[in-house]
Amino acid sequence: MDTNEPIIEISHLKKSFGDNQVLKGIDFTLSKNETVVVLGKSGCGKSILIKCIVGLVKPDSGLLKVLGKNIFELNQHQLDMIREKIGFVFQNSALYDSMTVRENLEFPLRKHNKKKSLAEVNELVKEALINVGLLDAINMMPSELSGGMRKRVGLARSLILKPEIMLYDEPTTGLDPITAKEITGLMLKMQKKYNISSIVISHDMTCARLTANRMLVLIDGIFYAQGTFDELQKSPDEKIHAFFE
């Protein structure tokens, strides 16, 4: 991959479900080390967009390249190799309730890196939990964790493969303001430590302000506007201003 090539490149991306046209022609690029925050009302297609990026949803038409590869021209093995380089933090953390914290973190390592020794796996699990300040929780079950702790474990699991790209789906939803700010701080810390390029879907304007290099507003299936937090906050357009009230 050319170092000057966009990390993610999307052109004229469209996706419908029956008569519901969710994405009507998305154009977007993500550059290396950039964090882009996507704003939009519930149900507008934000989550569908990032599911397209990881190949979980196939669009009806358009171009979608990740790390220089056209996602929808890849076979399963090639797609899995791309997915190894993408961390995905789900809105509900998506931990496996029947597994301990350690086992949750081991899962992606065993799935993608079968040649790692037990010692290597243990070291990576410990490093990931130290990154999020939760080494003491290594043998706990998800049911024993607070909402904030579950988010931290979800973040640690997503980072354990050292991804080049992070996709965050409402990373601070359901958290109190203090915990939400801690999670936002972790996102910034991990981006800097591992040179990660990120897309953040969020309604949390504090998270958006602190993390975004650039913000995109998704309205009626297209990116209606883009700019920095300050630029969009000062916009006289009522549709944009509504997000900042």
Backbone hydrogen bonds, N-H to C=O, Kabsch-Sander energy under -0.5 kcal/mol:
donor,donor_aa,acceptor,acceptor_aa,energy
5,E,2,D,-1.7
7,I,30,L,-2.1
8,I,30,L,-1.5
9,E,65,K,-2.7
10,I,28,F,-3.4
11,S,63,L,-2.4
13,L,26,I,-2.1
14,K,61,S,-2.3
15,K,23,L,-2.1
17,F,20,N,-2.7
20,N,17,F,-1.9
21,Q,19,D,-1.0
22,V,15,K,-1.5
22,V,20,N,-1.0
23,L,15,K,-2.1
24,K,22,V,-0.5
24,K,221,G,-2.7
25,G,13,L,-1.3
26,I,13,L,-2.2
28,F,10,I,-2.6
30,L,8,I,-2.5
34,E,31,S,-1.8
36,V,34,E,-0.5
36,V,198,S,-2.6
37,V,214,R,-2.2
38,V,200,V,-2.9
39,L,37,V,-0.6
39,L,216,L,-3.2
44,C,41,K,-1.7
49,L,45,G,-2.1
50,I,46,K,-1.6
51,K,47,S,-1.9
52,C,48,I,-2.0
53,I,49,L,-1.6
54,V,50,I,-1.4
55,G,52,C,-1.2
56,L,51,K,-2.5
57,V,51,K,-1.4
60,D,14,K,-2.5
61,S,14,K,-1.3
63,L,11,S,-2.6
65,K,9,E,-3.0
66,V,69,K,-2.7
67,L,7,I,-3.6
69,K,66,V,-1.9
71,I,64,L,-2.1
71,I,69,K,-0.8
73,E,70,N,-2.1
74,L,71,I,-1.1
79,L,75,N,-2.6
80,D,76,Q,-2.4
81,M,77,H,-1.8
82,I,78,Q,-1.7
83,R,79,L,-2.6
84,E,80,D,-1.5
85,K,82,I,-1.6
86,I,83,R,-1.7
87,G,165,I,-3.3
89,V,167,L,-2.9
90,F,88,F,-0.8
93,S,90,F,-1.5
94,A,92,N,-0.7
97,D,95,L,-0.8
99,M,96,Y,-1.8
101,V,140,M,-2.4
102,R,138,I,-2.3
104,N,100,T,-2.5
105,L,101,V,-2.0
106,E,102,R,-2.1
107,F,103,E,-1.6
109,L,105,L,-0.7
110,R,106,E,-2.7
111,K,107,F,-2.2
112,H,108,P,-2.3
113,N,109,L,-2.7
116,K,113,N,-1.6
121,V,117,S,-2.5
122,N,118,L,-2.6
123,E,119,A,-2.1
124,L,120,E,-2.3
125,V,121,V,-2.4
126,K,122,N,-2.3
127,E,123,E,-2.5
128,A,124,L,-2.4
129,L,125,V,-2.1
130,I,126,K,-2.5
131,N,127,E,-2.2
132,V,128,A,-1.0
133,G,130,I,-1.2
134,L,129,L,-3.1
137,A,134,L,-1.6
138,I,135,L,-1.6
140,M,137,A,-1.9
144,E,141,M,-2.1
145,L,142,P,-1.7
150,R,146,S,-2.5
151,K,147,G,-2.0
152,R,148,G,-1.9
153,V,149,M,-2.5
154,G,150,R,-2.6
155,L,151,K,-2.2
156,A,152,R,-2.7
157,R,153,V,-2.8
158,S,154,G,-1.8
159,L,155,L,-1.6
160,I,156,A,-0.9
162,K,159,L,-2.2
164,E,85,K,-1.6
165,I,85,K,-2.1
166,M,197,S,-2.5
167,L,87,G,-3.0
168,Y,166,M,-0.5
168,Y,199,I,-3.0
169,D,89,V,-2.7
169,D,167,L,-0.6
170,E,168,Y,-0.8
170,E,201,I,-2.6
173,T,170,E,-1.1
175,L,172,T,-1.7
180,A,176,D,-2.9
181,K,177,P,-1.9
182,E,178,I,-1.7
183,I,179,T,-2.4
184,T,180,A,-2.2
185,G,181,K,-2.3
186,L,182,E,-2.0
187,M,183,I,-2.3
188,L,184,T,-2.0
189,K,185,G,-2.3
190,M,186,L,-2.8
191,Q,187,M,-2.1
192,K,188,L,-2.1
193,K,189,K,-2.3
194,Y,190,M,-2.4
195,N,191,Q,-0.9
196,I,191,Q,-1.4
197,S,164,E,-2.4
198,S,34,E,-2.6
199,I,166,M,-2.4
200,V,36,V,-3.0
201,I,168,Y,-3.2
201,I,199,I,-0.5
202,S,38,V,-1.3
202,S,200,V,-0.6
205,M,203,H,-0.9
208,A,204,D,-2.4
209,R,205,M,-2.5
210,L,206,T,-2.1
211,T,207,C,-2.1
212,A,208,A,-2.3
213,N,35,T,-2.9
214,R,35,T,-1.4
215,M,227,G,-3.0
216,L,37,V,-2.7
217,V,225,A,-2.9
218,L,39,L,-3.3
218,L,216,L,-0.6
219,I,217,V,-0.7
219,I,222,I,-2.3
222,I,219,I,-1.5
224,Y,217,V,-2.3
224,Y,222,I,-1.2
225,A,217,V,-1.0
227,G,215,M,-1.9
232,L,228,T,-2.4
233,Q,229,F,-2.6
234,K,230,D,-1.6
235,S,232,L,-1.2
241,H,237,D,-2.9
242,A,238,E,-1.8
243,F,240,I,-1.5
244,F,241,H,-1.6
245,E,242,A,-0.7
